[in-house]
Amino acid sequence: MIKFMLAIVRRDILLVARQPAEMINPLVFFVLVVALFPLGVSPEASLLSEVAAGVIWVAAMLATLLSLELLFKLDHDDGSLEQLLLAPYPSWTLVLAKVFVHWLVSGLPLILISPLIATMLFLPTHAVPALMLSLLLGTPTLSLLGAIGAALVTGVRGGGMLLTLLILPLYVPVIIFGSSSVAAAAQGMAVDGYIALLAAMFVFALMITPWAAGSALKL
Amino acid sequence: MTQSIWRMPRWFHQMGSPKWFYDFGGILQPWFAVAAFVLLTWGVVWGLAYAPADYQQGNSFRIMYVHVPAAILSQSIFLGMAVAGAIGLIWKMKLAFMVARSCIAIGATFTIIALLTGAIWGKPTWGAYWVWDARLTSTLVLLFLYAGVMALNQAISERQVAGKATAILAIVGTINIPIIKYSVEWWNTLHQSSSFTLTSKPSMPADMYLPLLLTVLGSYCLFALVVLMRTRTQILQTQSGTSWLAQHRDITGA
């Protein structure tokens, strides 16, 4: 089973490595969305630093959503998904492996670039560790929850818009606690509570979503 | 081993037969219609015209007789939809998917009513139509969940697949129900806590809570009535061409 999952992880990483645009596009999207806020709202540092936490989290969420549509779609279109589901392993192993690669490709780069984005939005420096930690716990949860939506809309025409509609309501708790943790850190308050809740959500999503997405894939 | 856990009595499987449900639902339907009409009329007239005015809010509290049942129903229906979906998934019962499908639009309607009446009440009492309070926000999320379930159900043309997909989404979405229910206790928010509970003595006089109880029960009956009507219509749509339906007295008119 572990071997099966590792094989899928290797295969998916290889596929992404041959198409690096897939990895870079969400990242560019993330930076672009964030860059629109100073232009659209106000370039003033005092205002931007106040909304920075929310803006970064919303942008990260949208970037994740954007790349989720392809999570199972390419495999579904060329028929390999069907073959993978025929493998003598539970379907959640497949989901877990694919979600891991998705996070590696879309979530991790966001976390790595977030200090730069934080500087652009004048987020206080002492809030940056909290931002990175909250993203580190939050983005895998986003990928996991998104896998349910991606699995449900696989094979449905116009799935991208539908996916957004299905998944955004489920993202609400993550974004509330993610951005509150950063806002609290910016004001110099303790963030342990928020981080603990984000970690709890991650563990919960890790238990539930591979199973749900796996059974959705088999429909 | 696992089989014995999931084995259900015969009446349970009988309930999954479209013919049985169509006939039994047809018997129940008028009763629910009468009950809903009597309870809602009684509760609304009592609540709006005869219940004493609130010592703080005056007469504006009376919107509660619409708002509270709608809010309770919006959550119950989502839960019911998820349970029906789970039954459909576990026991492979097509009828359960039909019931779940019937629930979607009714639940979304009750959620919209709850949000609108809450906004109307909020303006004179809180001074704003909308605040980003935990319960209000989670109810709004519930409306979005209904919208997602509805969109997914309609995007997949094959009913069986649509039913299963909807069921999975509904089950995942129930995570929001306890968040709505306990939001007023977990977070210190503007929205007041439960109007009444089953376990403790109500915090208002009988003349105020009895009409509320009547409208809540009436709304449940109304929901049951509409679910039966919608599910029976779906049975007619999907079972057309089967022999039991062709010989049914509703079709032949005999």
Interface residues (C-beta under 8 A of the other chain):
Chain A: I148 L152 V153 V156 R157 G158 G159 L162 L165 L166 I167 L168 P169 L170 V172 P173 I208 T209 A212 S215 A216 L219
Chain B: L89 T137 S138 V141 F144 L145 A147 G148 A151 L152 A155 I156 V161 K164 A165 I168 L169 I171 V172 G173 I175 N176 I179
